[in-house]
Amino acid sequence: MNENKIQEMQILEQRLQNSLLQKQAFQMELAETNSAMNELEKSGDDVFKIIGQLMIKSEKSKIKDELENKQKILEMRIKSFDKQEEIINDQLGKMQEELINSGKK
């Protein structure tokens, strides 16, 4: 019984670790997006966008809209990972209590 709980805890800890790594990647992408937004505000009317190996002149307002949409999506994903982490941490806490209580018996 306890061995199963320990295995479940290990699986949850791995899920938590994976979630944290994915969230960190999204946070880095969000920081890059925010930096691009700041640079866009400082730039003149001529702005360029890199698509693959090409640099194409684009409208500043269009790029700003794209970056704002990307920003919103990344923030939603990060919030989703926050909720997922909270759920996993709750599950881990309950399992730890169960193991502690079963060890006292």
Secondary structure as GFF3:
##gff-version 3
##sequence-region A 1 105
A	DSSP	alpha_helix	2	42	.	.	.	ID=ss1
A	DSSP	beta_strand	47	51	.	.	.	ID=ss2
A	DSSP	beta_strand	54	58	.	.	.	ID=ss3
A	DSSP	alpha_helix	60	104	.	.	.	ID=ss4
###
